Every structure is written in C-alpha cells, then in structure tokens.
Amino acid sequence: MAKVCSICGKGHQIGHNVSHANNKTYKRWSPNLQQVKAVHQGSVKRINVCTRCLRSGKVTRAV
C-alpha cells in the first residue's frame, strides 16, 4: 500500500534535518492519511485520504 492520497495524489516529501552544527541528514515527511469508507467513482470503497481532502469536502463518506 503506497502512502499516497487517493483523491489529490499527495505523497511523501524529502528534505534535510539540519542540526545546530549544520550537519544534514535526509528526512522523509509522510502525509496524514486516514483510511475511510467513501463513495469513490460510483461505488463504496475503502480509500486512503489525506486530512486536507477530508476537511475541504472533496470526499463523500459512505454511511
């Protein structure tokens, strides 16, 4: 299962952790994904959705 939003396609981002001594190590930030039961393309499915899509109303949740 990929850590990608099913609606907007938001995935992980890569950057650096920078210490006080300016040492740089790679860091990976993952989106806040929630597994919800939603109406997706006409049928009810369990999909991974980021919280930004849930809050903005891009997802219609199934009852």
C-alpha positions in Angstrom: 0.0 0.0 0.0 1.5 3.3 -1.1 1.4 6.2 1.3 -0.4 8.4 -1.3 -3.8 10.2 -1.1 -6.4 8.6 -3.5 -8.0 12.0 -4.2 -5.2 14.5 -4.7 -2.2 12.3 -5.1 -0.3 13.9 -2.2 2.7 11.7 -1.3 5.8 12.0 0.9 8.3 14.9 0.8 12.0 14.7 1.2 14.2 17.2 2.9 17.0 17.6 5.4 17.2 17.5 9.2 19.7 20.3 10.0 21.4 20.1 13.3 22.9 23.0 15.3 26.3 22.0 13.9 24.8 22.3 10.4 25.0 18.5 9.8 22.4 17.5 7.3 20.7 14.1 7.2 17.8 13.0 5.0 14.3 13.2 6.4 11.1 12.0 4.9 7.7 13.5 5.7 4.6 11.5 5.1 1.1 13.0 4.7 -1.6 12.4 7.3 -3.6 9.7 5.7 -6.8 8.2 7.0 -8.5 5.1 5.8 -12.1 5.9 5.2 -15.1 4.3 3.6 -16.2 6.7 0.9 -18.0 6.9 -2.4 -15.3 6.7 -5.0 -16.1 6.6 -8.7 -19.7 5.5 -8.0 -19.1 2.7 -5.6 -18.3 2.4 -1.9 -14.6 1.7 -1.3 -12.1 1.9 1.5 -9.6 4.5 0.4 -6.6 6.4 1.9 -7.4 10.1 2.0 -5.3 12.9 3.4 -6.9 15.1 6.1 -6.8 18.1 3.8 -9.2 16.4 1.4 -11.4 15.3 4.2 -11.6 18.8 5.7 -12.2 20.5 2.3 -15.1 18.3 1.5 -13.6 16.6 -1.6 -14.7 13.2 -0.2 -18.3 12.0 0.3 -18.2 9.5 3.2 -20.4 6.4 3.0 -22.8 5.7 5.8 
